[in-house]
Amino acid sequence: MAIESRPDRPSTVSDGGFEAAFSSLFNERFRRLFGYLARITGDGDLASDLAQGAFVQLYQRGSLPNDPGAWLLTVANNRLRDHQRTGRRRLTLLSHRRTDVPVPSPWQDAEAQVQRQERRAQVRLALEDVSPRDRELLLMHHAGYSYREIATALGVANGSVGTLLRRAGVAFRGAFERRFDASV
């Protein structure tokens, strides 16, 4: 299947196999998009709704954009902002309560697992103290999105992502040190 890409138009599947291309994209990208959204919202159900909504919107569009990963990330972020603005549901962004913490296995060191869980909770709390843009930058980067995808999703120049990430990292470290009187 060949995908045509022209600068003035979104990519289309030349042999009419949009559904096959969409299915492949879904299998390749859904887990990463869901993971990013789950981290930023702290709510697996909301993350699933947002990720599915982004894919539904792409399917309804009927053609693949030039950069599907960045397009999906942008749509999902916009859906999250819409959700936050309307207040239909109380969003518990990076809350203390997590339902996806695994149950300790008998062969794992319980103390080490407790320490990891405490560290994750500290990181979530420190993330609450940085700006929403810095939080999004750090979480997108941690989820494995490319600089190009991050730039497109946030509406910034590709070349500025590295600088913005460094600044966000400095802000995070400062927030962590202030909150916990310790270094990251």
FIKOLZA-1660 file (N, C-alpha, C; in steps of 0.1 Angstrom, whole numbers, plus 5000, padded with zeros to 4 digits):
% residues 184
   i   px   py   pz ch aa at
   1 5009 4988 5000  A  M  N
   1 5000 5000 5000  A  M CA
   1 5009 5012 5000  A  M  C
   2 5007 5021 4991  A  A  N
   2 5015 5034 4990  A  A CA
   2 5007 5045 4996  A  A  C
   3 5014 5053 5004  A  I  N
   3 5007 5065 5009  A  I CA
   3 5013 5077 5002  A  I  C
   4 5004 5085 4996  A  E  N
   4 5008 5097 4989  A  E CA
   4 5009 5109 4999  A  E  C
   5 5019 5117 4997  A  S  N
   5 5020 5128 5006  A  S CA
   5 5023 5141 4998  A  S  C
   6 5015 5151 4998  A  R  N
   6 5017 5163 4991  A  R CA
   6 5017 5174 5002  A  R  C
   7 5025 5184 5001  A  P  N
   7 5026 5195 5011  A  P CA
   7 5013 5202 5013  A  P  C
   8 5005 5203 5002  A  D  N
   8 4993 5211 5003  A  D CA
   8 4980 5203 5007  A  D  C
   9 4982 5190 5008  A  R  N
   9 4970 5181 5012  A  R CA
   9 4974 5170 5021  A  R  C
  10 4965 5165 5029  A  P  N
  10 4968 5154 5038  A  P CA
  10 4971 5142 5030  A  P  C
  11 4978 5132 5037  A  S  N
  11 4982 5120 5031  A  S CA
  11 4969 5112 5028  A  S  C
  12 4968 5105 5017  A  T  N
  12 4957 5096 5014  A  T CA
  12 4963 5083 5010  A  T  C
  13 4956 5072 5012  A  V  N
  13 4961 5059 5008  A  V CA
  13 4956 5057 4993  A  V  C
  14 4967 5055 4985  A  S  N
  14 4964 5055 4970  A  S CA
  14 4956 5044 4966  A  S  C
  15 4956 5032 4972  A  D  N
  15 4949 5021 4967  A  D CA
  15 4935 5020 4974  A  D  C
  16 4931 5030 4981  A  G  N
  16 4918 5030 4987  A  G CA
  16 4918 5023 5001  A  G  C
  17 4929 5019 5006  A  G  N
  17 4930 5012 5018  A  G CA
  17 4931 5020 5031  A  G  C
  18 4923 5031 5032  A  F  N
  18 4924 5039 5043  A  F CA
  18 4921 5031 5056  A  F  C
  19 4912 5022 5056  A  E  N
  19 4909 5015 5068  A  E CA
  19 4920 5006 5072  A  E  C
  20 4928 5000 5063  A  A  N
  20 4939 4992 5066  A  A CA
  20 4950 5002 5072  A  A  C
  21 4952 5013 5066  A  A  N
  21 4962 5022 5071  A  A CA
  21 4958 5028 5085  A  A  C
  22 4945 5030 5087  A  F  N
  22 4940 5035 5100  A  F CA
  22 4943 5024 5110  A  F  C
  23 4939 5012 5107  A  S  N
  23 4941 5001 5116  A  S CA
  23 4955 4999 5120  A  S  C
  24 4964 5000 5111  A  S  N
  24 4978 4999 5113  A  S CA
  24 4983 5010 5122  A  S  C
  25 4979 5022 5120  A  L  N
  25 4982 5034 5128  A  L CA
  25 4977 5032 5142  A  L  C
  26 4964 5027 5143  A  F  N
  26 4958 5025 5156  A  F CA
  26 4967 5015 5164  A  F  C
  27 4970 5004 5158  A  N  N
  27 4978 4994 5165  A  N CA
  27 4992 4999 5169  A  N  C
  28 4998 5008 5161  A  E  N
  28 5011 5013 5163  A  E CA
  28 5011 5024 5174  A  E  C
  29 5001 5033 5174  A  R  N
  29 5001 5045 5182  A  R CA
  29 4992 5046 5194  A  R  C
  30 4981 5037 5195  A  F  N
  30 4972 5039 5206  A  F CA
  30 4978 5038 5219  A  F  C
  31 4986 5028 5221  A  R  N
  31 4992 5025 5235  A  R CA
  31 5000 5037 5239  A  R  C
  32 5008 5043 5231  A  R  N
  32 5017 5054 5235  A  R CA
  32 5008 5066 5238  A  R  C
  33 4998 5069 5230  A  L  N
  33 4989 5080 5232  A  L CA
  33 4982 5078 5245  A  L  C
  34 4976 5066 5247  A  F  N
  34 4969 5064 5260  A  F CA
  34 4979 5065 5272  A  F  C
  35 4991 5060 5271  A  G  N
  35 5001 5062 5282  A  G CA
  35 5004 5076 5285  A  G  C
  36 5005 5084 5275  A  Y  N
  36 5008 5098 5278  A  Y CA
  36 4996 5105 5285  A  Y  C
  37 4984 5102 5279  A  L  N
  37 4972 5108 5285  A  L CA
  37 4969 5103 5299  A  L  C
  38 4972 5090 5302  A  A  N
  38 4970 5085 5315  A  A CA
  38 4980 5092 5325  A  A  C
  39 4992 5094 5321  A  R  N
  39 5001 5101 5330  A  R CA
  39 4997 5116 5333  A  R  C
  40 4992 5122 5322  A  I  N
  40 4989 5137 5324  A  I CA
  40 4976 5138 5332  A  I  C
  41 4967 5129 5331  A  T  N
  41 4954 5131 5337  A  T CA
  41 4953 5123 5351  A  T  C
  42 4961 5112 5352  A  G  N
  42 4960 5104 5364  A  G CA
  42 4947 5096 5364  A  G  C
  43 4940 5095 5353  A  D  N
  43 4927 5089 5352  A  D CA
  43 4927 5080 5339  A  D  C
  44 4928 5067 5341  A  G  N
  44 4928 5058 5330  A  G CA
  44 4916 5058 5322  A  G  C
  45 4904 5059 5328  A  D  N
  45 4892 5060 5320  A  D CA
  45 4891 5072 5311  A  D  C
  46 4895 5084 5317  A  L  N
  46 4895 5096 5309  A  L CA
  46 4905 5095 5298  A  L  C
  47 4917 5089 5301  A  A  N
  47 4928 5088 5291  A  A CA
  47 4923 5079 5279  A  A  C
  48 4916 5068 5283  A  S  N
  48 4910 5060 5272  A  S CA
  48 4900 5067 5264  A  S  C
  49 4891 5074 5270  A  D  N
  49 4881 5082 5263  A  D CA
  49 4887 5092 5253  A  D  C
  50 4897 5099 5258  A  L  N
  50 4904 5109 5250  A  L CA
  50 4911 5103 5238  A  L  C
  51 4919 5092 5241  A  A  N
  51 4926 5086 5230  A  A CA
  51 4917 5080 5220  A  A  C
  52 4906 5074 5224  A  Q  N
  52 4897 5068 5215  A  Q CA
  52 4890 5079 5207  A  Q  C
  53 4887 5090 5214  A  G  N
  53 4880 5101 5207  A  G CA
  53 4889 5107 5196  A  G  C
  54 4902 5108 5198  A  A  N
  54 4912 5113 5188  A  A CA
  54 4912 5103 5176  A  A  C
  55 4912 5090 5179  A  F  N
  55 4912 5081 5167  A  F CA
  55 4898 5081 5160  A  F  C
  56 4887 5083 5167  A  V  N
  56 4874 5084 5161  A  V CA
  56 4874 5096 5151  A  V  C
  57 4880 5107 5156  A  Q  N
  57 4880 5119 5148  A  Q CA
  57 4888 5117 5136  A  Q  C
  58 4900 5110 5137  A  L  N
  58 4908 5107 5125  A  L CA
  58 4900 5098 5116  A  L  C
  59 4893 5088 5121  A  Y  N
  59 4886 5079 5112  A  Y CA
  59 4875 5087 5105  A  Y  C
  60 4868 5096 5112  A  Q  N
  60 4857 5104 5105  A  Q CA
  60 4863 5114 5095  A  Q  C
  61 4876 5118 5097  A  R  N
  61 4882 5126 5087  A  R CA
  61 4884 5119 5074  A  R  C
  62 4887 5106 5074  A  G  N
  62 4887 5098 5062  A  G CA
  62 4900 5098 5055  A  G  C
  63 4910 5105 5060  A  S  N
  63 4923 5105 5053  A  S CA
  63 4934 5108 5064  A  S  C
  64 4946 5103 5061  A  L  N
  64 4957 5104 5071  A  L CA
  64 4963 5118 5069  A  L  C
  65 4966 5125 5080  A  P  N
  65 4973 5138 5079  A  P CA
  65 4988 5135 5076  A  P  C
  66 4995 5145 5072  A  N  N
  66 5010 5144 5069  A  N CA
  66 5018 5138 5080  A  N  C
  67 5014 5141 5093  A  D  N
  67 5021 5136 5104  A  D CA
  67 5011 5131 5114  A  D  C
  68 5006 5118 5112  A  P  N
  68 4995 5113 5120  A  P CA
  68 4998 5113 5135  A  P  C
  69 5010 5110 5140  A  G  N
  69 5013 5110 5154  A  G CA
  69 5011 5124 5160  A  G  C
  70 5017 5134 5154  A  A  N
  70 5015 5147 5159  A  A CA
  70 5000 5152 5159  A  A  C
  71 4994 5148 5148  A  W  N
  71 4979 5152 5147  A  W CA
  71 4971 5146 5158  A  W  C
  72 4973 5133 5161  A  L  N
  72 4966 5126 5171  A  L CA
  72 4969 5132 5185  A  L  C
  73 4982 5136 5187  A  L  N
  73 4986 5142 5200  A  L CA
  73 4979 5155 5201  A  L  C
  74 4979 5163 5191  A  T  N
  74 4973 5176 5191  A  T CA
  74 4958 5175 5194  A  T  C
  75 4951 5166 5187  A  V  N
  75 4936 5164 5189  A  V CA
  75 4934 5159 5203  A  V  C
  76 4942 5150 5208  A  A  N
  76 4940 5145 5222  A  A CA
  76 4942 5156 5232  A  A  C
  77 4952 5164 5230  A  N  N
  77 4955 5175 5240  A  N CA
  77 4943 5185 5239  A  N  C
  78 4938 5188 5227  A  N  N
  78 4927 5197 5226  A  N CA
  78 4914 5192 5233  A  N  C
  79 4912 5179 5231  A  R  N
  79 4901 5172 5238  A  R CA
  79 4902 5173 5253  A  R  C
  80 4914 5171 5258  A  L  N
  80 4917 5172 5272  A  L CA
  80 4914 5187 5277  A  L  C
  81 4919 5197 5270  A  R  N
  81 4916 5211 5274  A  R CA
  81 4901 5213 5273  A  R  C
  82 4894 5208 5263  A  D  N
  82 4880 5210 5263  A  D CA
  82 4873 5204 5275  A  D  C
  83 4878 5192 5279  A  H  N
  83 4872 5185 5290  A  H CA
  83 4874 5193 5303  A  H  C
  84 4886 5199 5304  A  Q  N
  84 4890 5206 5316  A  Q CA
  84 4881 5219 5317  A  Q  C
  85 4880 5226 5305  A  R  N
  85 4872 5238 5305  A  R CA
  85 4857 5236 5308  A  R  C
  86 4851 5226 5303  A  T  N
  86 4837 5224 5305  A  T CA
  86 4834 5220 5319  A  T  C
  87 4843 5213 5326  A  G  N
  87 4841 5209 5339  A  G CA
  87 4830 5198 5340  A  G  C
  88 4828 5191 5330  A  R  N
  88 4817 5180 5330  A  R CA
  88 4821 5169 5340  A  R  C
  89 4833 5168 5343  A  R  N
  89 4838 5158 5352  A  R CA
  89 4850 5163 5359  A  R  C
  90 4851 5161 5372  A  R  N
  90 4862 5167 5380  A  R CA
  90 4875 5159 5376  A  R  C
  91 4884 5167 5370  A  L  N
  91 4896 5161 5365  A  L CA
  91 4906 5161 5377  A  L  C
  92 4911 5149 5380  A  T  N
  92 4921 5148 5391  A  T CA
  92 4935 5147 5385  A  T  C
  93 4940 5158 5380  A  L  N
  93 4953 5158 5373  A  L CA
  93 4964 5154 5382  A  L  C
  94 4971 5143 5379  A  L  N
  94 4982 5138 5386  A  L CA
  94 4979 5137 5401  A  L  C
  95 4968 5130 5404  A  S  N
  95 4964 5129 5418  A  S CA
  95 4972 5120 5426  A  S  C
  96 4970 5120 5439  A  H  N
  96 4977 5111 5448  A  H CA
  96 4972 5096 5446  A  H  C
  97 4960 5095 5443  A  R  N
  97 4954 5082 5442  A  R CA
  97 4956 5076 5428  A  R  C
  98 4962 5064 5428  A  R  N
  98 4964 5057 5415  A  R CA
  98 4957 5043 5416  A  R  C
  99 4950 5040 5406  A  T  N
  99 4944 5026 5406  A  T CA
  99 4952 5016 5398  A  T  C
 100 4963 5021 5391  A  D  N
 100 4970 5012 5382  A  D CA
 100 4983 5008 5388  A  D  C
 101 4985 5010 5402  A  V  N
 101 4997 5005 5408  A  V CA
 101 4997 4990 5410  A  V  C
 102 5007 4983 5405  A  P  N
 102 5006 4969 5405  A  P CA
 102 5007 4963 5419  A  P  C
 103 5001 4952 5421  A  V  N
 103 5002 4945 5434  A  V CA
 103 5016 4939 5435  A  V  C
 104 5022 4940 5447  A  P  N
 104 5036 4934 5448  A  P CA
 104 5035 4919 5446  A  P  C
 105 5045 4914 5438  A  S  N
 105 5047 4900 5436  A  S CA
 105 5055 4894 5447  A  S  C
 106 5053 4882 5451  A  P  N
 106 5061 4876 5462  A  P CA
 106 5076 4876 5460  A  P  C
 107 5080 4876 5447  A  W  N
 107 5094 4875 5444  A  W CA
 107 5101 4889 5443  A  W  C
 108 5093 4900 5444  A  Q  N
 108 5099 4913 5443  A  Q CA
 108 5101 4918 5457  A  Q  C
 109 5111 4926 5458  A  D  N
 109 5115 4932 5471  A  D CA
 109 5104 4943 5475  A  D  C
 110 5096 4940 5485  A  A  N
 110 5085 4949 5488  A  A CA
 110 5090 4963 5492  A  A  C
 111 5101 4964 5499  A  E  N
 111 5106 4977 5503  A  E CA
 111 5110 4985 5491  A  E  C
 112 5116 4979 5482  A  A  N
 112 5120 4986 5470  A  A CA
 112 5108 4991 5462  A  A  C
 113 5098 4983 5461  A  Q  N
 113 5086 4986 5454  A  Q CA
 113 5079 4998 5461  A  Q  C
 114 5078 4998 5474  A  V  N
 114 5072 5009 5482  A  V CA
 114 5080 5022 5479  A  V  C
 115 5093 5021 5479  A  Q  N
 115 5102 5033 5476  A  Q CA
 115 5099 5038 5462  A  Q  C
 116 5097 5029 5452  A  R  N
 116 5094 5033 5438  A  R CA
 116 5081 5040 5438  A  R  C
 117 5071 5035 5445  A  Q  N
 117 5058 5041 5445  A  Q CA
 117 5058 5055 5452  A  Q  C
 118 5066 5056 5462  A  E  N
 118 5067 5069 5469  A  E CA
 118 5074 5079 5460  A  E  C
 119 5084 5075 5453  A  R  N
 119 5091 5083 5444  A  R CA
 119 5082 5088 5432  A  R  C
 120 5074 5079 5427  A  R  N
 120 5064 5083 5417  A  R CA
 120 5054 5093 5422  A  R  C
 121 5049 5091 5434  A  A  N
 121 5040 5101 5440  A  A CA
 121 5047 5114 5442  A  A  C
 122 5060 5114 5446  A  Q  N
 122 5067 5127 5447  A  Q CA
 122 5068 5134 5433  A  Q  C
 123 5071 5126 5423  A  V  N
 123 5073 5132 5410  A  V CA
 123 5060 5138 5405  A  V  C
 124 5048 5131 5408  A  R  N
 124 5035 5136 5404  A  R CA
 124 5032 5149 5411  A  R  C
 125 5036 5150 5424  A  L  N
 125 5033 5162 5432  A  L CA
 125 5042 5173 5426  A  L  C
 126 5055 5170 5423  A  A  N
 126 5064 5181 5418  A  A CA
 126 5059 5186 5404  A  A  C
 127 5053 5176 5396  A  L  N
 127 5048 5180 5383  A  L CA
 127 5036 5190 5385  A  L  C
 128 5029 5189 5396  A  E  N
 128 5018 5198 5398  A  E CA
 128 5023 5212 5400  A  E  C
 129 5035 5214 5404  A  D  N
 129 5041 5227 5407  A  D CA
 129 5047 5234 5394  A  D  C
 130 5048 5227 5383  A  V  N
 130 5053 5234 5371  A  V CA
 130 5041 5238 5362  A  V  C
 131 5044 5246 5353  A  S  N
 131 5034 5251 5344  A  S CA
 131 5028 5240 5336  A  S  C
 132 5015 5241 5331  A  P  N
 132 5009 5230 5323  A  P CA
 132 5017 5227 5311  A  P  C
 133 5023 5238 5304  A  R  N
 133 5031 5235 5292  A  R CA
 133 5043 5227 5295  A  R  C
 134 5050 5231 5306  A  D  N
 134 5062 5223 5310  A  D CA
 134 5059 5209 5314  A  D  C
 135 5047 5207 5320  A  R  N
 135 5043 5193 5324  A  R CA
 135 5040 5185 5311  A  R  C
 136 5033 5191 5302  A  E  N
 136 5030 5185 5289  A  E CA
 136 5043 5181 5282  A  E  C
 137 5052 5191 5281  A  L  N
 137 5065 5188 5274  A  L CA
 137 5072 5176 5280  A  L  C
 138 5073 5176 5293  A  L  N
 138 5081 5165 5300  A  L CA
 138 5074 5152 5298  A  L  C
 139 5061 5152 5300  A  L  N
 139 5053 5139 5299  A  L CA
 139 5053 5134 5284  A  L  C
 140 5052 5143 5274  A  M  N
 140 5052 5138 5260  A  M CA
 140 5066 5133 5257  A  M  C
 141 5077 5140 5262  A  H  N
 141 5090 5135 5259  A  H CA
 141 5092 5121 5266  A  H  C
 142 5088 5120 5279  A  H  N
 142 5089 5107 5286  A  H CA
 142 5081 5096 5279  A  H  C
 143 5070 5099 5273  A  A  N
 143 5062 5089 5266  A  A CA
 143 5068 5085 5252  A  A  C
 144 5079 5092 5248  A  G  N
 144 5086 5088 5236  A  G CA
 144 5082 5095 5224  A  G  C
 145 5075 5106 5225  A  Y  N
 145 5071 5114 5213  A  Y CA
 145 5084 5121 5208  A  Y  C
 146 5085 5123 5195  A  S  N
 146 5096 5129 5189  A  S CA
 146 5095 5144 5191  A  S  C
 147 5106 5151 5189  A  Y  N
 147 5106 5166 5190  A  Y CA
 147 5096 5172 5180  A  Y  C
 148 5096 5166 5168  A  R  N
 148 5087 5171 5158  A  R CA
 148 5072 5170 5162  A  R  C
 149 5069 5158 5168  A  E  N
 149 5055 5156 5172  A  E CA
 149 5052 5165 5184  A  E  C
 150 5061 5167 5193  A  I  N
 150 5059 5177 5204  A  I CA
 150 5057 5191 5199  A  I  C
 151 5066 5195 5190  A  A  N
 151 5065 5208 5184  A  A CA
 151 5051 5211 5178  A  A  C
 152 5047 5201 5170  A  T  N
 152 5034 5202 5163  A  T CA
 152 5023 5203 5173  A  T  C
 153 5023 5194 5183  A  A  N
 153 5012 5194 5193  A  A CA
 153 5011 5207 5201  A  A  C
 154 5023 5213 5204  A  L  N
 154 5023 5225 5212  A  L CA
 154 5023 5238 5204  A  L  C
 155 5024 5236 5191  A  G  N
 155 5024 5248 5183  A  G CA
 155 5037 5257 5184  A  G  C
 156 5049 5250 5186  A  V  N
 156 5061 5257 5187  A  V CA
 156 5070 5253 5176  A  V  C
 157 5081 5260 5173  A  A  N
 157 5091 5256 5163  A  A CA
 157 5098 5243 5167  A  A  C
 158 5101 5235 5157  A  N  N
 158 5108 5222 5160  A  N CA
 158 5121 5225 5167  A  N  C
 159 5129 5235 5163  A  G  N
 159 5142 5238 5169  A  G CA
 159 5141 5243 5184  A  G  C
 160 5129 5247 5188  A  S  N
 160 5128 5252 5202  A  S CA
 160 5125 5241 5212  A  S  C
 161 5122 5229 5208  A  V  N
 161 5117 5219 5217  A  V CA
 161 5128 5215 5227  A  V  C
 162 5140 5213 5222  A  G  N
 162 5151 5210 5231  A  G CA
 162 5153 5220 5242  A  G  C
 163 5153 5233 5238  A  T  N
 163 5155 5244 5248  A  T CA
 163 5143 5244 5258  A  T  C
 164 5131 5242 5253  A  L  N
 164 5119 5242 5261  A  L CA
 164 5120 5230 5271  A  L  C
 165 5125 5218 5266  A  L  N
 165 5126 5207 5275  A  L CA
 165 5136 5209 5286  A  L  C
 166 5148 5215 5282  A  R  N
 166 5158 5218 5292  A  R CA
 166 5152 5227 5303  A  R  C
 167 5145 5238 5299  A  R  N
 167 5139 5247 5308  A  R CA
 167 5129 5240 5317  A  R  C
 168 5121 5232 5311  A  A  N
 168 5110 5224 5318  A  A CA
 168 5117 5215 5328  A  A  C
 169 5128 5209 5324  A  G  N
 169 5136 5200 5334  A  G CA
 169 5141 5208 5345  A  G  C
 170 5146 5220 5343  A  V  N
 170 5151 5229 5354  A  V CA
 170 5140 5233 5363  A  V  C
 171 5128 5236 5357  A  A  N
 171 5117 5240 5365  A  A CA
 171 5112 5228 5374  A  A  C
 172 5112 5216 5368  A  F  N
 172 5108 5204 5375  A  F CA
 172 5117 5201 5387  A  F  C
 173 5130 5202 5384  A  R  N
 173 5140 5199 5395  A  R CA
 173 5139 5210 5406  A  R  C
 174 5137 5222 5402  A  G  N
 174 5134 5232 5413  A  G CA
 174 5122 5230 5421  A  G  C
 175 5111 5226 5414  A  A  N
 175 5099 5223 5421  A  A CA
 175 5100 5211 5430  A  A  C
 176 5108 5201 5425  A  F  N
 176 5110 5189 5433  A  F CA
 176 5118 5192 5446  A  F  C
 177 5129 5200 5444  A  E  N
 177 5137 5203 5455  A  E CA
 177 5130 5212 5465  A  E  C
 178 5122 5222 5460  A  R  N
 178 5114 5230 5470  A  R CA
 178 5104 5222 5478  A  R  C
 179 5097 5213 5471  A  R  N
 179 5087 5205 5477  A  R CA
 179 5092 5195 5487  A  R  C
 180 5104 5189 5483  A  F  N
 180 5108 5177 5491  A  F CA
 180 5122 5180 5498  A  F  C
 181 5128 5192 5495  A  D  N
 181 5140 5195 5501  A  D CA
 181 5151 5185 5498  A  D  C
 182 5150 5180 5485  A  A  N
 182 5159 5170 5481  A  A CA
 182 5162 5171 5466  A  A  C
 183 5172 5165 5461  A  S  N
 183 5175 5166 5446  A  S CA
 183 5169 5154 5439  A  S  C
 184 5166 5156 5426  A  V  N
 184 5160 5146 5418  A  V CA
 184 5169 5134 5415  A  V  C
% end
